[in-house]
Amino acid sequence: MKEKFGKLSIGGKLIIISVFIAIISLPFNWVNLEGMSIAGYSQRAYIVLLLFLYPLYIVISNKEMDNFIAYIFAIFANVVGMAYIRIISTTFLETEFISYGLGIYIYLASTFLLLFGVFKYKKV
């Protein structure tokens, strides 16, 4: 596997790394309220990992990537993360309560990395 990873283009490496970062974000707190923290597993955030499957499959199978479809998946993964932040943030009496945790930031970083990986991907 190490030899195969070394032969990948920079885009392929970034896509694989982004998937691992997204998986690593799951045990971190995605919701962080005073006295209550909820990890990504409890929020069923693993479902958003399905959006990473198409680019990952293309990289692992070393096939030609349909950039339009890959961009759709990467952008939708990013939009889902941003929408999650918007939904979790609460406004009460004109004061916004930030209730999202570190896990969603890590996930968003992985979606930006996925998007850049799709941009840089070249079949080897």
N, C-alpha and C positions, 0 to 999 in steps of 0.2 A: 504493500500500500504506500510505503514511504517513497519508493521509486516512482510509482504512478503519480503521486502528488507533486513530486519534483518536476515531472514532465508537463504538467498542466500549464495553461496560460495564466497570466496574472488574474484575469477575470474568473477563471475556474477556481483558482485558489481562494479568491475573495468570496465567491458564492459558498464554497464549503465552509469557510471560516464564519460567514454570516449565519449559516444554519446552526453551527455549534454555539455561537453567541446567543442566538434566539433560544436554544434549548437551555443554556446556562441561565437565562433570565427567569425561567419558570420558578425555581425555588425562592427567588427574591420576592420581597413584598411588592405587590402591584397596587394594593390599597393600604393606606397608612393613615388611620384615624387615631385620635387620642385614645389609647387603651385598647386598640384593635388593629391588628395587621393581618392582611390576607395575602397569601402567596399566589403566584400565577396558576399553580396546579388547582388550587381551590376555586379560582375564578374560571376554570376550564379554558385557560389561555392556550393550552396545547392545541386547540382547534385551529388557531391562526397559523400554526406550523404547516398546515396543509398548503398554504400559499407559497411555501418555499419548495414544495415537492417538484414542480415542473423544472425550474432551473437546476435543482440538484440532480434530478434524473438525467437531464441533458448532459451535465458535466460528467457524471459517473459513467454514462454509456458512451461518452465521447461522440455525440451526434451534433449535427448542425442545429443551432438554436433559432427558433422563430422569434425574432426580436420583439415583434408587436405583442405576442402572447406573453413573453417573459416580462416585458415592461408593464403590462396590465397586472400580472401577478405581483410584481414588486411594488408598484404604485398602490395597488389595493391593500397590500400588507401594511404599507406606511399609513394610508388613510385610516385603516382600522385602528392602528395604534393611536393616531391623533384623535380619532373620534372617541376612543376609550378614555383618553385624558379629558376630553371635553365633557363626557357624560359623568365621569367621576367627580369633576370639580363642581362644587356646590356654592350657590350664592344665597346668602341669608341676610336680610336687612342691608342690602347694598355692600356686603362684605363677602369676598370670595374666599372660600375655604379650600385650600389645596390638599387633596386627600389621596393623591397617587404617590406611589413609592418608587424605589430605585429600579425595580424590575421592569417597569414600563419604559424607563429611560434606556435601559440596556436593550430592550426589545426594539425600540425606535432606532438606536444606533445600528442594530443588526439589519433593519430594513433599508437604511441608507447605504450600508455596505453591500447589501444584496443588489440594490439598484445600480450602484457603481460597478459591481461585479458583472452584472448583465451588460452594462455598457462596454466593458473592457473584454468580454468573453470572445475568444477565438478558438475554433476547433483545432486540436493538435493532430 
